Amino acid sequence: MNRAGAGPADGGRRLRTCLGHFATGVTVVTCEVGGAPHGATVNAFTAVSLDPALVLVSLARESRAARHLGGRPFTVNVLAEEQEELALRFAGRPGAAEPRWERPAAGLAPRLAGALATVSCAPWAAYDGGDHVLFLGRVEEFAHRDGRPLVFYQGEFQRLGRPARA
């Protein structure tokens, strides 16, 4: 059994590997800065509350995305399995696919065309999460389409297999 207190370099890597055994969806969190859309690939996204409607994204404190998001509207774009290139682009991979943007209603953040689902939020609160900042957003608008999600598991993008049967 590994203990979390082994130090940031060694224990952090082992903990990250352990947590990588939890499959997550892949999102790109977008906002607007100086009139231009910006985004970052994020897999730390979750629903928080239905009343009021709140969602949470967790961003590394030192990231550009965390600096951009503070106090701004944002959109969580849930990527479809065919959007792996967009995930790579917003994770900093040069040369990956150029995004197509959609402009929502006034006051909301830009969203990615073709996303499997979008959740547009007004800023609600931000909390200290150690080396991350936890951003809560109040859901202002949402949409979804049919399709299959892009999944992240053990450090790699994956696609869903067959549905489990009871």
C-alpha positions as CSV (number, residue, x, y, z in Angstrom):
1,M,0.0,0.0,0.0
2,N,1.4,3.4,-1.0
3,R,1.1,6.3,1.4
4,A,0.3,9.8,0.0
5,G,2.9,11.5,2.2
6,A,5.9,10.2,0.2
7,G,6.8,13.7,-1.1
8,P,5.6,15.6,-4.1
9,A,8.0,14.2,-6.7
10,D,7.8,10.5,-5.9
11,G,4.4,10.3,-4.1
12,G,2.8,12.7,-6.4
13,R,3.7,10.6,-9.5
14,R,2.5,7.4,-7.8
15,L,-0.7,9.1,-6.7
16,R,-1.4,10.4,-10.2
17,T,-0.9,6.9,-11.6
18,C,-3.3,5.5,-9.0
19,L,-5.9,8.2,-9.8
20,G,-5.5,7.5,-13.5
21,H,-7.4,4.3,-12.9
22,F,-10.5,6.4,-12.7
23,A,-11.9,6.9,-16.2
24,T,-13.1,10.4,-16.9
25,G,-14.7,12.3,-19.8
26,V,-12.6,14.8,-21.6
27,T,-13.7,18.5,-21.7
28,V,-12.3,21.8,-22.9
29,V,-13.1,24.7,-20.6
30,T,-13.4,27.9,-22.6
31,C,-13.6,31.6,-21.7
32,E,-13.0,34.9,-23.4
33,V,-10.0,37.1,-22.7
34,G,-9.6,40.4,-24.4
35,G,-12.2,39.6,-27.0
36,A,-10.5,36.3,-28.0
37,P,-11.6,32.8,-27.1
38,H,-9.2,30.7,-25.0
39,G,-9.5,27.1,-23.8
40,A,-7.8,24.3,-21.9
41,T,-8.3,20.5,-21.9
42,V,-9.6,19.4,-18.5
43,N,-10.8,16.1,-17.2
44,A,-11.5,17.3,-13.6
45,F,-15.1,18.3,-14.2
46,T,-18.2,17.3,-12.2
47,A,-21.8,18.3,-11.4
48,V,-22.2,19.8,-8.0
49,S,-25.9,20.8,-7.6
50,L,-29.1,20.8,-9.5
51,D,-30.7,23.5,-7.4
52,P,-29.0,25.9,-7.9
53,A,-27.5,24.3,-11.0
54,L,-23.8,24.3,-10.3
55,V,-20.8,22.5,-11.9
56,L,-17.1,22.4,-10.9
57,V,-13.8,22.4,-12.8
58,S,-10.4,22.0,-11.2
59,L,-7.5,23.8,-12.8
60,A,-3.8,23.8,-11.9
61,R,-3.1,26.9,-9.9
62,E,-0.1,27.9,-12.0
63,S,-1.9,27.3,-15.4
64,R,-2.8,30.1,-17.8
65,A,-6.4,28.7,-17.8
66,A,-6.7,29.3,-14.0
67,R,-5.5,32.9,-14.4
68,H,-7.9,33.4,-17.3
69,L,-11.0,31.9,-15.6
70,G,-11.1,33.9,-12.4
71,G,-14.4,35.8,-12.3
72,R,-15.2,35.2,-16.0
73,P,-18.1,33.2,-17.5
74,F,-16.9,29.8,-18.8
75,T,-18.2,27.0,-20.9
76,V,-17.5,23.3,-20.3
77,N,-17.4,21.5,-23.7
78,V,-17.7,17.8,-23.4
79,L,-15.8,16.3,-26.3
80,A,-17.0,13.5,-28.6
81,E,-14.8,10.6,-29.4
82,E,-14.0,12.1,-32.8
83,Q,-12.6,15.3,-31.2
84,E,-9.4,13.9,-29.9
85,E,-7.4,16.4,-32.0
86,L,-9.2,19.3,-30.2
87,A,-8.3,17.8,-26.9
88,L,-4.7,17.7,-28.0
89,R,-4.7,21.3,-29.3
90,F,-6.1,22.7,-26.0
91,A,-3.6,20.5,-24.1
92,G,-0.8,22.5,-25.8
93,R,0.0,20.1,-28.7
94,P,1.1,22.3,-31.6
95,G,-0.3,21.7,-35.0
96,A,-3.5,20.0,-33.8
97,A,-6.9,20.8,-35.3
98,E,-8.0,24.4,-35.5
99,P,-11.2,24.9,-33.5
100,R,-14.5,26.2,-34.8
101,W,-16.1,28.5,-32.3
102,E,-19.8,29.2,-31.7
103,R,-20.9,32.5,-30.0
104,P,-23.6,32.0,-27.4
105,A,-26.0,34.6,-26.0
106,A,-24.4,37.8,-24.7
107,G,-22.5,37.4,-21.4
108,L,-21.7,33.7,-22.0
109,A,-18.3,32.2,-22.9
110,P,-17.6,30.9,-26.4
111,R,-18.1,27.2,-27.0
112,L,-16.7,24.7,-29.4
113,A,-18.7,23.7,-32.4
114,G,-19.5,20.0,-32.5
115,A,-19.0,19.3,-28.8
116,L,-21.1,16.4,-27.5
117,A,-22.4,18.7,-24.7
118,T,-21.9,22.2,-23.6
119,V,-22.5,23.8,-20.2
120,S,-22.2,27.6,-20.2
121,C,-21.7,29.1,-16.7
122,A,-21.6,32.3,-14.9
123,P,-18.9,32.5,-12.2
124,W,-20.2,31.3,-8.8
125,A,-17.2,30.8,-6.5
126,A,-13.5,29.8,-6.5
127,Y,-11.9,27.8,-3.8
128,D,-8.4,26.8,-2.8
129,G,-7.7,23.2,-3.8
130,G,-4.0,23.0,-2.9
131,D,-2.0,23.1,-6.1
132,H,-5.4,23.6,-8.0
133,V,-8.2,26.1,-7.9
134,L,-11.7,24.8,-7.8
135,F,-14.0,27.0,-10.0
136,L,-17.8,26.6,-9.5
137,G,-20.1,27.9,-12.2
138,R,-23.8,28.5,-12.2
139,V,-25.3,26.9,-15.2
140,E,-26.9,29.5,-17.5
141,E,-27.4,27.4,-20.7
142,F,-26.7,23.9,-21.7
143,A,-27.1,21.7,-24.8
144,H,-26.2,18.1,-25.9
145,R,-26.4,15.9,-29.0
146,D,-26.3,12.2,-29.7
147,G,-22.8,10.6,-29.9
148,R,-20.1,8.9,-27.8
149,P,-17.7,10.7,-25.5
150,L,-14.0,10.9,-25.6
151,V,-12.6,9.2,-22.4
152,F,-9.3,9.6,-20.6
153,Y,-7.9,6.5,-18.8
154,Q,-4.4,5.7,-17.5
155,G,-2.9,8.7,-19.2
156,E,-4.4,8.0,-22.7
157,F,-7.4,9.0,-24.7
158,Q,-9.8,6.1,-25.0
159,R,-13.2,5.3,-26.6
160,L,-16.0,3.6,-24.8
161,G,-16.4,-0.1,-25.4
162,R,-19.7,-2.0,-25.5
163,P,-22.3,-1.1,-22.8
164,A,-22.2,-3.3,-19.7
165,R,-25.1,-5.6,-19.3
166,A,-26.9,-6.2,-16.0
